[in-house]
Amino acid sequence: MKSNNSSSCSHQTEFDLVQVKGTWTRQTERRRAEQGKLSDAKIYENESDHGVSWTVVSPIVFTYKVIQCKNILDPRNDTLLWGHVGNEETKGTLTNSKPVKRFVVMDETVHQLYGSQVVQYFEAREVVHRILPLPTTEENKCMELVTKILEEVHEFCIDRRSEPIIAIGGGVCLDVVGLAASLYRRRTPYIRVPTTLLSYVDASVGAKTGVNFAGGKNKLGSYVPPVATFLDCSFFQTLPIRQISNGLAEMLKMALMKHHGLFQLLEADGRNLLLAKLQSCRTSNSSEPEDSATASIRIAIETMLEELAPNLWEDDLDRLVDFGHLISPELEMRVLPELLHGEAVNIDMSFMVYLAHQKGLLTVAEKDRIIQCMLGLELPVWHQDCTLALVQKSLKQRLKHSAGSLRMPLPTGLGSAEIFHDMIEDGVLCQAYQKWTDELSSSGNK
């Protein structure tokens, strides 16, 4: 017997996986006997003195659509029913084989505003449907809501392959329904229809689902993208101005991180966009130049997708989209329901702008322009409960849960950023916090 200190011999074999007549077999590339369907997956077999082990590498490719459209609840518009389907042949097969069914979860407030239109849409198209209104607020974002959805879906009895669950509402609704769909039969397709600006440019275009747990924001969740997201900005017309401002915070995040043009647009025209609730003044003539509303929303979505698509499952922890999300989760949960998500994010961003200035990354003029832009969008820039102790606690938690690195995105200009890995020196942090408080505390909590 070899001693524990001796080196052991090992041998590794790489196997392809080939399917012939419905059966998968392992084959080495040199000895591939039959031609069939070749998988992207591989199996690596290791033999050593201690035994045999197998390493499975199975790439996951997920395809989903993000579709901007108008009048999604118009019965003449196919998008809500068939926008997720890849081609007309598939649509025809699904339409002709059996009665079309759809299970819909709607935020309660959204249901009051648009529930009758959804019913009329499905009735006009002879779709068997069930609409479940739920109180999808941050305070109620819990597993009980997920369980309620699962019970109703099970009773309604959908085909988990061809009858996607539809979520119509804000970010909480989309997150909760996404988690329920990821659990039902291990993964049931679902569709997101965001009705708030925040969910339109943020939650709806990514893969994350989740609910709050043990006092923490989104502590339970999964990475399962929808099969499609349908974007119709006409929903914004029934939103309070505060909800528009809330969504503009996430747009400003992307502007500060990576798009100087978007920042300039929000700086120059943000107030008008807010008051007009980002409704475009363009006609159906596509040759017309983009107006500010159309351009700002497009850029926000494009820049978000650029950051999410290569890192959908967050295997890489260096993420620019985490800007504004280092302190805000702790602050948001502490004062719930006082601050909306985007408001908490903006307070976080406001402090980080001061920290970036203290580190010499931003000039005084750049710092002041950013803060003035935030105020023009009617976003809070300071909060009494965002204490230095909360900031320090949040950064320590970040260090703990980010593989020992702070991974802090900070602006290095108006529309550019870098990710910093080292813990911020206490002196720099305290000086930035003091300047932030001295200059902005008079702005009030909101």
N, C-alpha and C positions, 0 to 999 in steps of 0.2 A: 504494500500500500504506500502511495506517495504521501509525503508529509504535507501539512497545510501550507508550509512555506515554499514548496516546490512549484515551479510553473507547470501548468497543465497544457497539454496539446489540444487544439481545437481545429475544427474544419467547418467551413460554411459553404452551403450550396444555395444558389439562387434559383427559384422556380417561377416560371410563368404559369398562369392559369388559363386553360383553354377549354371552351365548352363545345362538345360535339354531341348532337342529338339529345340535348337537354342535360348532359352530364358534364360536370367540371372535373378536370384532372390536372395534376401538377406535371409540368414538363420543363426540363431544362432547355434553354435556347438551342444548345448544340444537338440535343436528341429529340427535338420536337417531331413526333411521329405523324400526327394528324393535323390537318388544317381545320380550323374552326373559329369560333368567336374568341378573340384574345382580350382578356381583361387588363385594365390598367393596374390592377392589384398584383402584388407579388408576395410570395412566402419565402422567407430566408430560414433555412434549417441549419442549426449549429450543433455539431457533435463535439463533445469534450469528454474528458475523463470523468466528469460528474454526471453525464447524461446527455439528453437531447433537449433542445429548446427550439421554438418556432417564433419568428417575428413576422407579424402580418403588417403589410403596408397597403392600405386600401384608400386611395384618393376619393374624396367626395366632391362631386361637381353639382352645384345647385344653380338652376336657372330661374330667374323671376323677372317679371316685367314691372316697370313703373310707367304708368300711362297718364298723361295729362289730357283731360277732355272737358267738354262743356255739357251742361244739362244731363248729368248722369242719371237722373231720375225721370227723364222723359222716356215713356214706353217705346218710342221709336229708336232709342239709343241702345245698341246691343251691348255696350261695354260692361255693364253691371253683371250681365249673365254670361257673356262669352268672351270678354276681353282677355281672360287668362288663357284661352285655348289657342294653340299654336297655328291651326289652319282650319279652313272651311270643311275639309273632309272629316276631321275629328268632331267639329261642331255638329255636322250633319248626323254622324253616328250617335252622338249623345242625345240629340233632339229626337231622333226617330225610334230609339230603342225602348224608351219608357217615358212616363210623365217626368218632367223636369222638376226637381225639388231643391229648395234652398232654405237653410237655417240661418237666421240673421240675429246677431246680438247688437242692440243699440243702446247707447247711453240714454238715460231717462229723459234728460233735457232735450237731447237731439230727437228722441222719439216724439216728444210733445210738438216739436217744430216740424218734423219731416216724416213722422210715422205714417200719416195718411197717404203721403205721396209714394212711399215705399210699397204700401199695400196696393195702391192703384197701379203701380208699375207691374207688380207680379200678377195681379188679377187680369190686367190687360193682355199679358203674355201667357196666361193660363199656367202659371207656375204654382205648384203646391209649395206652400211656404209656412214657416213659423217664425214669428218675431218675438224676441225676448228682450224687453227693456230692463236695464239694470242700473243701479246707482254707482256708476264707475267713476268715483272720486278718489283722490289720493288717500283719504282717510279709510276708504273701504277696499283698498287695493290689497286683497288677501286671498288665501287659498279657498275660503268659503265661496267667493264669487266664482272661482275656477270650478269648484265642485258643482255649484248650481248649474253652470253652463253644461258640464259633462252629463249631468242627470237629464237635462232637457234634450240634449243632442241624442243621447241613448234612446230616450222615449220616442223622439221624432223618427229615428232610424234612417240615417243617411248612408249613402254609398261612399265610403271613405276615399275612394279613388277618383270619383267623377263628380261629386257634389260638395264643393268647398263651402266651409263655413264663412259667412261674411260678417265682418266687424265694421260698424258705422259709428264713429264717435271720435273723441279726443285720444290722446296718447295712452291714458290709463285703460280705456276700453280696448285699444289695439293690443296693448301689452298682455292684458288678462286673457283675451280671446286667443291670442297667439300661443300662450302657455297651455290653455285648455286644448287647443288643436294639436299641439305637439305631444300631448299626453294621450289623447283618444286614439285607441288602436295603434299606439306608438308613433303615429304621425298622420294626421289628417290635413289635407290642404286647406288653406284659409286665404281670404282676401281682405285687404285693408282699404277702408274708405275713410280717410281722415277728414274731420269736420272743423278742426282748429288749425290755425296757422302753425303753431308749435309742432303738432303731429304731422302736418303736411310736409314740413321741411326737415324733420328730424326722425321721429319714431317710425314713421310709415315706410321709410326707404331702406331700413336696415334689417338685421336678422334677430335682434334681441327681443325676448319676451320676459315677463317677470311680474312678481308681486312682492310686496313688502313683507318682512318676516323678522321677528325678534327685535323690533325697533329699528331695523335697518332698511334702507331703501333698496328695493329690487334684490333682496338677498336670495330669493328663490327664482329660478328662471332657466331659460334654455336659449340656444342659438338655432332657431328654425325660421328661415325667411318665409314670407307669404309667397304663394304662387304668383300673386300680382298685387300691386297697389294702384288704386284709381284716384287720381287727383282732380278735384273740381273746386276751384277757388270761389265759386258762387256761395258755398256754405259760409264763407267769412262774413257775408252781409248780415247775418243774424247774430254775430259775435259782439259782445261788449268791446269797447275800445281797449280795455285793460287786457283782454285776451289777445288782441292783435299785437299790442306792445309786448306781451309775453312771448309770442312767437318771433318777433323781431330780434329778441335777444339771441336766439340760436342762429339767425341769419347774420347778425353782427359777429358772432363767434367765428363763423367761417370767413367773414371779411377780414377780421383781424389776423387770423391765422395764415391766410393764403391768397387773398384776392383784393389788391389795392383798389381796383375798379369798383368792386361792390362796396367797399368802405366809402369811397367818394360818393357813390350813389346814395347810400344811407345818410351820409353826412349832409349832402346838399338837399335831398328830397325826402328824407325819412319822415319828417313831420307831415308832409302831404300824403305819403303812403299810409301812414297811421290813420289819418282822418278819413281817407278814402277807402280804408279797409282793404288795401291792395287790389282793388278792382281795376281791371284794365280798361282803358278807353279805346282800345283797338277794335276795329270791326273785323268781320270774317276775312277781309282781304289780307292774305298772308304776305303780300309785297310791302305792306306798311312797315316802317321801322318799329322796333320794339319800344314800348313806353317803359317808364321806370318800374312799374309794377311787374310787368311781364319779365323784364330783364333781371330784376333783383331775385325773383322767385326762381327763375331758370338757373342763374348762377349759384344760388344757395343749394339747389338740389344737385347740380353737376359737381360742385366742389365736395359736397357730402358723399356722393357716390364714388368719387375719385378716392376718397380716404377709406370708405367702407369696403368696396369691392375686392381689393387685394388682401383684406384682413377681416373677412366677415365673421370668423370665429374668434377673433382677437388672439390669435396665436402670437402675434407681435404685440408686446405691451407698450411699445412706443407709439402713441396715438395723438395726433394733433387735435382730434375731436374731443379729447379729454379736457381741453381748455375750458375753464369755468366749472369743472366737475370734480375738483379736488376738495374743496371746502363746502360747496353747495349741498351735497347730500346730507351732511351732518346738520347744517343750518336749516335746511328745508324740513327735515324730520323733527328738529327741536321746536320749531315755531308753528308747525302744521296746525291749522290750515291757513295761517296768516299770509304766507308767501306762495305764489305760484311757482312752478318749476323754473320757468324762464327768468323770473325775478330773482330767485335764489342764485341761479347761474350768473346773472349779470352782476350781482353783488360780489360773487367770487371773482369774476373777470375784472371788475373795478379794482379790487385789492391787488390782483395779479399785475395789473397795469402799473400800479404804484411800486410793486416789487421789481418789475422789469426796469422801471425808471431808476430805482435805487441801485440796481446792479449795472447801470450804465447802458442798458439795451435800448431805452427810449429817451428822446430829448424831452425837455419840459414842454415844448410846443406840441409834440406828438401826444404826450400824456394828456394835456389839456384838451386837445382836439377829440380824443377818444371819449373823455368824460363828458364833454359838451354834446357829442353825438348821442351818448347814452341818455342824457337828460332830455334831449330833443325827442327821443323815442319814448319818453315818459317811463323810463326804467329806473328802479332804485339803484343807487350807487353806494349805499352804506346802510348798515343795520346794527342797532345796538346789541343784538344777540350774537353778532359775528365778532366775538371777543378774541383777543390774542390767544387765550387758552384754547379756544375752539380751533383756531387756525393751526396751532402747534399740534393739537391732538389729531386733526385731520391729516396733516403731513406725515405724522408718525404712522398712522394707519395706512396711508399710501405706501410708505416705505415697506411696511410689513406685508402688504398684499400685492406688491409689484416686483417680486423677486429681488428684494433688497436694493432696489434703485428707485429714486424719487420719480423719475420720468415725468418731469414737470414741463408742459408746453408753456412757453412764454413768448410774447410778441417781441420781435427785434426791429420792428418798423411798422408802418401802416400797411398791412397786408403780407407780412412775412413773419416767420416764427422759427424757433428751434426748440428741441427737447433737451432739458437739463437733467442730469442724472444725480449729481451730488446734492446732499442735504444743504439747505440754505443756512448760512451762518446766523446764529441768534442775533448778532448785532445788526445785520442787514435786515432780518425779518422784523425786529422790533422797531428799527428806524422807519421802515416802510409802513408798518402798521400805525405808528404815531403820526406820520405825515398824512396818511389816508384819513385817519380819524380827525385830525386838526382841520383839514381842508374840506371834508365832505360831511361831517356829522351834522352840520347845520342844514343839510338838505333834507333831513328827516328820514324816518325809516322807509318810507315809500314815496 
